[in-house]
């Protein structure tokens, strides 16, 4: 890609870049599907600031000419002012120039950044507060390998053969027993094994939602739920999260006026805030759902990671009306790479999810399901969970201590009794994305708050996961962040004492 | 459920049953979600033929009051003449009686029978010609277990942790190398690992199709494709399959008149017919697709199961236009229970499939992907494939021999050079579903032809898979079928020499 910039021109450099790229695409010198140079490389080649190239690419992005994907690059996805023409019927020799419809008709590729940073995860010198994931170094590899070996020896032939779409039956039985101990009564036929909670959410989306339907989500919430429920064909109703979880007055108001088809909620150690709904709120949520006949999708993925305080019954255990659909998985307490989760719901709904799952991918990985069943039946999951909980509690405490020491700057944060992360609110003039940009240069990573919002993102929030860093790393990382926040506050300080904006409703 | 039949009534017994069940549902004595007695049990209790109950249930099914699922039972899904009422807004105390929308608003559960018969598979005394699946007894369990152990020892921590949505990278590299040897040139970024071909098909469906879009499928074809592409929101164009595969004249005619968004085709050892497209047909298919700008989805799942003749290049290897999307998996040559498949397509499309896959289930099972990569890299997959091919060739030959011996009755069948099954055409007056009903009583199972048709099913066709039965079982089973066909022909023989219908276009 040859670009020539005129530094004497009145046209800003970024506009020159955008205009020339546009021209190259129009002339066919760059084609749909071609990759543009990384902005850093192009900036170096042209001798301009990287932000100049970023701005130019943003223009082209806004034009719909290019799309980019974190970790992969920026691609030309459309040509300017070249009408796509009659796509299917024209059969003359020039038709081969007509683009295939994925070349032009697909929507702009959405940035899916919430699984990124895997490269950083491999670097030893980084402090990763990014992911709500189990600590890899605590995986009991030998014990798990023996479980895999046992099930392969015992029933390898059936595990490697095509199986039932509902999944490995002994694991279903185990899960039903475990849930019964926690007060969730369900029978065979009311459970479906899924590839993690994400697949359960996607199956529920496809089963319960039609285009145009409304969905209640907590705001902020799990990005994987945002990626499903905040697609353009649905309308989301974002309900704020307070110190007692989902704001039930706001929810009731929404239910009175609108007709959502489901309510997605993480009542225990909510992601990202760490907040847990108290018992009275749980009861009221169920009454509201029953009254307005809206199913609750309860995601209990962090439930068993409790380091203090008393366990509360899940919504499903409290549900006398049959309105709660329960999701869980082994991805937080066990091994996310295995993709084993489950959904518990009334039989009729499970049948529909089951039929849909069969169309989607036939069934899940039976070896992983059987190995998890064996691992759990031998008490190894419980042992692993206890060991992880001890470590995570220490790490959480190290994070609390470091925050108290290094964040004496008007920040506030949650101090959850379990889960994997702390939710931080910085002074309003600090932008967490700006903070991340600077922190990454010092090897500290976290997830900026805006990534968890469906709308109305609060730019001064962030999530710090405490499970994947050691206490020493946590101290170092939080210290680095604290200093950077002070620097940003100084840099962004108003010239005169400004009137502080009316305080927003405290999220936590 | 208490029913009383009046055997003196002019009302047929099945109508009496249907009417009384309708009444019980209306009165609330049977509720939505309740399970009806199995038809065999009800028939016994009432002292009627099972077919009487089946007919009654069919009536209720046609009314939309009940739905059934093989292996699970028949359920009440709606009540007659009870308007669902205002679902979400009414907030008075009677609202709790309003059904949740999955209780009434979901479409009738479709019969998904193509994975059924798993119970029969466990019985030793049965002959199973039902499934196009690898022979379980040939699985090299020890070798595969050592692969699993090796990868867990070497990289267990990263395999059990959350990974990239595109899948285990070394397996992608291996597959790209293997495909390059077969003339398919593709680079990193043009491949995505999926949970079998089924997930690849579903991701393609969601990416390439909008409601109302048209799809070209072979007719008959793989039932998993039917379950996706013959949903009510799409229109399918079923193109017949002849001795050289997809009827290209019919295809061209369809392309000239209509605007399908994709063409799904199994060019090598087509399921269910076993037919392979010759080279000239492959070239012409690609030219047509390029000319009309319709992508081809090429499913090459049976490709490597060849027991004679020369291998032909895949469509993807012949494609100079970038119109072919290539699917394959380890489910036929390896282990279907692991759910490891892949799709190769232009980079931009892969990016979209990748993003969608992340929303669907984050990623596939990394342990299975890594174990397959290790198993293949050590030459064990090739060795396993050779061993299976020897056995499958013997089994296929045993089936050909048995068919020649026991089907001297005007039947015809395909004799494919590979794959897993033979497609059989019986004399027109024999119905393969009727044949199956009788064969099952003698412990012989197969898949009736109509299950593979999108429409215009030919009732006298059936598929006999030869991979999951031994040569001795094959002889026994085919002999049983041959006798039953003769019996059915005698029973269904016309009283006088009827004018035979004009022969349909021979499918094969």
Contacts between the chains, C-beta under 8 A, distances in Angstrom:
chain1	res1	chain2	res2	distance
A	32	B	348	7.4
A	33	B	346	6.2
A	33	B	347	6.1
A	33	B	348	5.2
A	35	B	347	8.0
A	69	B	351	5.8
A	69	B	355	7.6
A	72	B	189	7.0
A	72	B	351	6.8
A	75	B	347	7.3
A	75	B	348	6.2
A	75	B	351	7.4
A	77	B	348	6.6
A	87	B	259	7.1
A	87	B	293	5.8
A	88	B	255	7.6
A	88	B	258	7.7
A	88	B	259	3.6
A	88	B	260	7.5
A	88	B	292	5.8
A	88	B	293	6.3
A	88	B	294	6.7
A	89	B	256	7.8
A	89	B	259	6.7
A	89	B	292	7.8
A	91	B	255	8.0
A	91	B	256	7.0
A	91	B	291	5.5
A	91	B	292	6.3
A	95	B	290	7.9
A	95	B	291	5.6
A	95	B	292	7.1
A	95	B	293	6.1
A	96	B	290	5.6
A	96	B	291	7.2
A	96	B	293	7.9
A	96	B	321	6.3
A	98	B	293	4.9
A	99	B	293	7.6
A	100	B	293	5.7
A	100	B	295	5.7
A	100	B	322	7.2
A	100	B	323	6.5
A	101	B	208	7.2
A	101	B	261	6.6
A	101	B	293	7.6
A	101	B	295	7.9
A	102	B	207	7.1
A	102	B	208	6.4
A	102	B	295	7.2
A	102	B	346	7.6
A	102	B	348	6.5
A	102	B	349	4.7
A	102	B	352	6.9
A	103	B	348	6.5
A	106	B	207	7.0
A	106	B	348	7.8
A	106	B	352	5.6
A	109	B	351	5.8
A	109	B	352	6.2
A	109	B	355	6.0
A	110	B	355	6.4
A	112	B	355	5.3
A	112	B	358	5.3
A	112	B	359	7.6
A	115	B	162	7.2
A	115	B	164	7.5
A	115	B	165	6.5
A	115	B	358	6.4
A	115	B	362	7.1
A	118	B	163	7.5
A	118	B	164	6.2
A	131	B	162	7.2
A	133	B	161	6.7
A	133	B	162	5.7
A	134	B	161	7.5
A	136	B	157	4.7
A	136	B	158	7.4
A	136	B	160	7.7
A	136	B	161	5.0
A	137	B	157	7.3
A	139	B	156	6.9
A	139	B	157	5.6
A	139	B	160	5.4
A	139	B	161	7.8
A	141	B	152	6.6
A	141	B	153	7.9
A	141	B	156	4.5
A	141	B	157	6.8
A	141	B	160	7.8
A	144	B	152	7.4
A	144	B	156	7.3
A	144	B	160	7.2
A	145	B	149	6.4
A	145	B	152	4.6
A	145	B	153	7.1
A	145	B	156	6.8
A	148	B	148	5.8
A	148	B	149	7.7
A	148	B	152	6.7
A	148	B	367	7.8
A	149	B	145	6.4
A	149	B	148	7.7
A	149	B	149	6.6
A	152	B	141	6.7
A	152	B	144	7.4
A	152	B	145	4.6
A	152	B	148	6.7
A	153	B	141	7.9
A	153	B	145	7.1
A	156	B	139	6.9
A	156	B	141	4.5
A	156	B	144	7.3
A	156	B	145	6.8
A	157	B	136	4.8
A	157	B	137	7.3
A	157	B	139	5.6
A	157	B	141	6.8
A	158	B	136	7.4
A	158	B	337	7.6
A	159	B	337	5.3
A	160	B	136	7.7
A	160	B	139	5.5
A	160	B	141	7.8
A	160	B	144	7.1
A	160	B	335	3.8
A	160	B	336	7.5
A	160	B	337	4.5
A	160	B	338	6.5
A	161	B	133	6.7
A	161	B	134	7.6
A	161	B	136	5.0
A	161	B	139	7.8
A	161	B	335	7.4
A	161	B	336	6.2
A	161	B	337	5.3
A	162	B	115	7.1
A	162	B	131	7.2
A	162	B	133	5.7
A	162	B	331	7.3
A	162	B	336	4.1
A	162	B	337	6.2
A	163	B	118	7.5
A	163	B	337	5.7
A	164	B	115	7.4
A	164	B	118	6.2
A	165	B	115	6.5
A	189	B	72	6.9
A	194	B	361	7.7
A	195	B	195	7.1
A	195	B	361	4.0
A	195	B	362	7.6
A	195	B	364	7.7
A	195	B	365	7.7
A	196	B	361	6.1
A	196	B	362	5.9
A	198	B	359	7.5
A	198	B	360	7.1
A	198	B	361	5.3
A	198	B	362	4.9
A	199	B	360	6.4
A	199	B	361	3.9
A	202	B	359	6.5
A	202	B	360	5.0
A	202	B	361	6.8
A	207	B	102	7.1
A	207	B	106	7.0
A	208	B	101	7.2
A	208	B	102	6.4
A	224	B	359	7.4
A	224	B	362	7.3
A	227	B	358	7.3
A	227	B	359	4.6
A	228	B	359	5.7
A	255	B	88	7.5
A	255	B	91	8.0
A	256	B	89	7.9
A	256	B	91	6.9
A	258	B	88	7.7
A	259	B	87	7.0
A	259	B	88	3.7
A	259	B	89	6.7
A	260	B	88	7.5
A	261	B	101	6.6
A	290	B	95	7.9
A	290	B	96	5.7
A	291	B	91	5.6
A	291	B	95	5.6
A	291	B	96	7.1
A	292	B	88	5.8
A	292	B	89	7.9
A	292	B	91	6.3
A	292	B	95	7.1
A	293	B	87	5.9
A	293	B	88	6.3
A	293	B	95	6.1
A	293	B	96	7.9
A	293	B	98	4.9
A	293	B	99	7.5
A	293	B	100	5.7
A	293	B	101	7.6
A	294	B	88	6.6
A	295	B	100	5.7
A	295	B	101	7.9
A	295	B	102	7.3
A	321	B	96	6.5
A	322	B	100	7.3
A	323	B	100	6.4
A	331	B	162	7.3
A	335	B	160	3.8
A	335	B	161	7.4
A	336	B	160	7.5
A	336	B	161	6.2
A	336	B	162	4.1
A	336	B	362	8.0
A	337	B	158	7.6
A	337	B	159	5.3
A	337	B	160	4.5
A	337	B	161	5.3
A	337	B	162	6.2
A	337	B	163	5.6
A	337	B	365	7.4
A	337	B	366	4.4
A	337	B	367	6.7
A	338	B	160	6.5
A	338	B	365	6.1
A	338	B	366	7.8
A	338	B	367	6.5
A	339	B	361	6.4
A	339	B	362	6.8
A	339	B	363	7.0
A	339	B	364	6.9
A	339	B	365	5.4
A	346	B	33	6.5
A	346	B	102	7.6
A	347	B	33	6.3
A	347	B	75	7.4
A	348	B	32	7.4
A	348	B	33	5.1
A	348	B	75	6.3
A	348	B	77	6.7
A	348	B	102	6.5
A	348	B	103	6.6
A	348	B	106	7.8
A	349	B	102	4.7
A	351	B	67	7.9
A	351	B	69	5.8
A	351	B	72	6.8
A	351	B	75	7.3
A	351	B	109	5.8
A	352	B	102	6.9
A	352	B	106	5.6
A	352	B	109	6.2
A	354	B	69	8.0
A	355	B	69	7.4
A	355	B	109	5.9
A	355	B	110	6.4
A	355	B	112	5.3
A	358	B	112	5.3
A	358	B	115	6.4
A	358	B	227	7.3
A	359	B	112	7.6
A	359	B	198	7.5
A	359	B	202	6.5
A	359	B	224	7.4
A	359	B	227	4.6
A	359	B	228	5.7
A	360	B	198	7.1
A	360	B	199	6.4
A	360	B	202	5.0
A	360	B	360	7.4
A	361	B	194	7.7
A	361	B	195	4.0
A	361	B	196	6.1
A	361	B	198	5.3
A	361	B	199	3.9
A	361	B	202	6.8
A	361	B	339	6.4
A	361	B	361	7.7
A	362	B	115	7.0
A	362	B	195	7.7
A	362	B	196	5.9
A	362	B	198	4.9
A	362	B	224	7.3
A	362	B	336	8.0
A	362	B	339	6.9
A	363	B	339	7.1
A	364	B	195	7.7
A	364	B	339	6.9
A	364	B	365	7.8
A	365	B	195	7.8
A	365	B	337	7.4
A	365	B	338	6.1
A	365	B	339	5.4
A	365	B	364	7.8
A	365	B	365	3.9
A	365	B	367	7.8
A	365	B	368	5.3
A	366	B	337	4.4
A	366	B	338	7.8
A	367	B	148	7.8
A	367	B	337	6.7
A	367	B	338	6.5
A	367	B	365	7.8
A	367	B	367	7.2
A	367	B	368	6.4
A	368	B	365	5.3
A	368	B	367	6.4
A	368	B	368	7.2
